[in-house]
Amino acid sequence: MASRSRRSEFVSLAAVAIVLVSAAWFARSHAESLKQFIDDHPIKGVVVYISLNALLTPGGASGQRSSPRPAGQPAPSSRSILRVDGARQS
């Protein structure tokens, strides 16, 4: 039973990798035509632009983007509030 779930994890990982590599290849090889499409079709172009950015940015569609923090600064918690002066307040 354990090998079956492990196999399905590898298959899922391979599928995600194939989708990401394919999207990156597509965006790079068709960059000029994509720019032209976005310029010619504003609404559909925005959908394509957002879709490709969601796939190709760090964190992907999950929204978990990594951002560098200064050394020694703790990770923000869901209870902290960022004040206007940049300090965190719990």
trRosetta pair geometry for C-beta under 8 A, 3 or more apart (Angstrom, degrees):
i j d omega theta_ij theta_ji phi_ij phi_ji
1 4 5.8 -53 -156 28 35 113
1 5 7.0 25 154 -10 66 102
2 5 6.2 -58 -153 39 35 103
2 6 6.2 35 151 -19 68 110
3 6 5.4 -55 -144 41 35 114
3 7 6.1 41 155 -24 67 104
4 7 5.7 -51 -147 34 29 112
4 8 6.5 27 154 -16 63 105
5 8 5.6 -52 -146 38 35 110
5 9 6.4 42 151 -24 64 102
6 9 5.6 -50 -151 31 32 114
6 10 6.7 30 151 -16 63 103
7 10 5.8 -55 -152 36 33 109
7 11 6.4 33 151 -18 66 106
8 11 5.5 -50 -144 37 36 114
8 12 6.2 39 154 -20 66 104
9 12 5.7 -54 -148 37 30 111
9 13 6.2 32 153 -19 64 107
10 13 5.5 -51 -144 37 32 113
10 14 6.2 34 155 -19 65 105
11 14 5.7 -53 -147 37 30 111
11 15 6.4 32 153 -21 63 106
12 15 5.7 -54 -148 35 31 112
12 16 6.4 29 155 -17 65 105
13 16 5.9 -55 -148 37 30 109
13 17 6.3 31 153 -19 64 108
14 17 5.6 -55 -146 38 31 113
14 18 6.3 33 155 -21 65 105
15 18 5.8 -53 -147 34 30 111
15 19 6.5 29 154 -18 63 106
16 19 5.8 -55 -149 36 31 111
16 20 6.3 26 156 -16 66 108
17 20 5.9 -58 -145 39 29 108
17 21 6.1 24 160 -14 66 110
18 21 6.1 -57 -141 41 27 106
18 22 6.0 27 159 -19 63 112
19 22 5.8 -59 -145 39 25 111
19 23 6.2 25 157 -19 63 108
19 55 7.4 -115 141 -151 99 122
20 23 5.8 -54 -145 36 29 109
20 24 6.3 27 156 -16 64 106
20 55 6.6 -175 -114 172 67 95
20 56 7.4 137 -153 -99 81 59
20 60 7.7 -76 -98 -96 115 120
21 24 5.8 -55 -147 38 31 110
21 25 6.2 32 154 -19 65 107
22 25 5.7 -54 -145 38 30 111
22 26 6.1 31 156 -21 65 108
23 26 5.7 -53 -143 37 30 113
23 27 6.2 27 158 -18 64 107
23 52 6.5 174 -178 -134 109 75
23 55 4.6 -74 156 132 168 145
23 56 6.0 -146 122 -64 117 96
24 27 5.9 -56 -144 38 28 108
24 28 6.2 21 159 -13 64 111
24 56 5.9 129 -86 -117 79 112
25 28 6.0 -63 -145 42 26 106
25 29 5.9 10 165 -8 66 116
26 29 6.3 -63 -136 44 21 100
26 30 5.9 -20 176 21 62 117
27 30 6.9 -77 -132 56 16 83
27 31 6.5 52 160 -82 58 76
27 34 6.7 -1 -140 -27 62 166
27 52 5.4 125 -92 -160 126 132
27 56 6.4 -33 6 -59 162 156
28 31 6.1 -13 -153 -44 27 108
30 33 4.8 -56 -173 52 88 110
30 34 5.3 97 121 -31 90 98
31 34 5.7 -59 -146 36 26 112
31 35 6.4 28 156 -20 64 104
32 35 5.7 -52 -150 33 31 111
32 36 6.5 30 152 -16 64 106
33 36 5.5 -51 -147 38 36 114
33 37 6.2 41 152 -23 66 104
34 37 5.6 -51 -145 35 32 113
34 38 6.3 32 155 -19 65 104
34 48 6.8 -154 -152 137 97 134
34 52 7.7 26 -159 -29 147 165
35 38 5.8 -55 -148 36 30 109
35 39 6.4 28 153 -16 64 108
36 39 5.7 -57 -148 39 31 110
36 40 6.1 20 158 -13 67 113
37 40 6.0 -63 -141 43 27 104
37 41 5.9 -27 177 32 68 108
37 44 7.4 -79 163 106 99 106
37 45 5.7 166 124 -99 74 94
37 48 6.7 4 113 46 127 163
38 41 7.2 -75 -124 62 18 71
38 42 7.6 54 177 -112 57 38
38 45 3.2 125 -133 -164 54 123
38 46 7.4 106 -145 -53 93 42
38 48 6.6 -128 -81 68 90 118
38 49 5.8 69 -114 -54 131 115
39 45 7.0 142 -7 -112 24 163
40 45 7.3 140 57 -56 56 130
41 44 4.2 -18 139 51 125 109
41 45 4.9 147 86 -32 74 94
42 45 5.6 -60 -135 39 18 116
42 46 6.4 21 163 -23 59 103
43 46 6.0 -51 -152 28 28 109
43 47 6.9 26 150 -15 60 104
44 47 5.6 -53 -153 35 38 114
44 48 6.4 37 150 -17 69 104
45 48 5.7 -53 -146 38 33 109
45 49 6.0 35 154 -21 66 108
46 49 5.5 -53 -143 38 31 115
46 50 6.2 28 159 -16 66 107
47 50 6.1 -55 -144 39 26 106
47 51 6.2 27 156 -20 62 111
48 51 5.7 -58 -146 38 28 112
48 52 6.3 22 160 -14 65 108
49 52 6.2 -60 -147 39 24 104
49 53 6.2 20 157 -14 62 112
50 53 5.8 -59 -144 42 29 110
50 54 6.1 33 156 -24 65 107
51 54 5.8 -54 -147 33 28 111
51 55 6.6 21 155 -13 62 107
52 55 5.8 -59 -150 39 33 108
52 56 5.8 1 165 3 70 119
53 56 6.3 -70 -128 51 26 92
53 57 5.5 26 177 -27 69 115
54 57 6.8 -43 -121 26 17 105
54 60 6.6 46 160 179 63 54
54 61 4.5 44 167 -93 108 79
55 60 6.2 3 -140 -140 31 85
55 61 6.8 4 -77 -44 49 95
57 60 6.9 167 70 -83 67 24
57 65 6.6 -30 144 -104 114 112
58 65 5.5 97 88 -139 92 72
58 66 5.5 -67 137 25 139 93
59 62 5.6 -116 171 65 81 93
59 63 6.3 -66 146 102 127 11
59 64 4.1 -166 -142 77 115 58
59 65 4.3 -104 4 -77 148 50
59 66 6.7 172 -50 -14 106 69
69 73 4.7 -131 165 75 112 115
69 75 7.1 -139 -26 -93 164 58
70 73 4.8 75 67 -9 83 125
74 77 8.0 -10 131 -29 116 91
76 80 5.2 -126 -157 61 81 131
76 82 7.5 -29 -121 -60 137 102
76 88 6.7 -161 -114 -114 87 139
77 80 4.9 102 53 -10 79 101
77 90 7.7 23 57 -118 124 91
79 90 6.0 30 120 -156 104 76
80 88 4.6 -4 -178 -172 128 113
80 89 6.7 139 -161 69 73 36
80 90 5.5 -45 -102 -97 73 57
81 88 7.0 140 68 -159 41 62
81 89 4.9 -30 63 67 95 91
81 90 7.7 162 15 -102 80 9
82 86 7.1 -20 -171 -141 94 32
82 87 7.9 156 -153 82 54 30
82 88 6.1 -36 -98 -101 58 68
82 89 7.9 165 -93 21 12 79
83 86 6.9 -39 75 30 77 18
83 87 5.1 -5 43 62 120 77
83 88 7.3 -172 3 -97 87 16
83 89 5.5 70 -43 -12 110 116
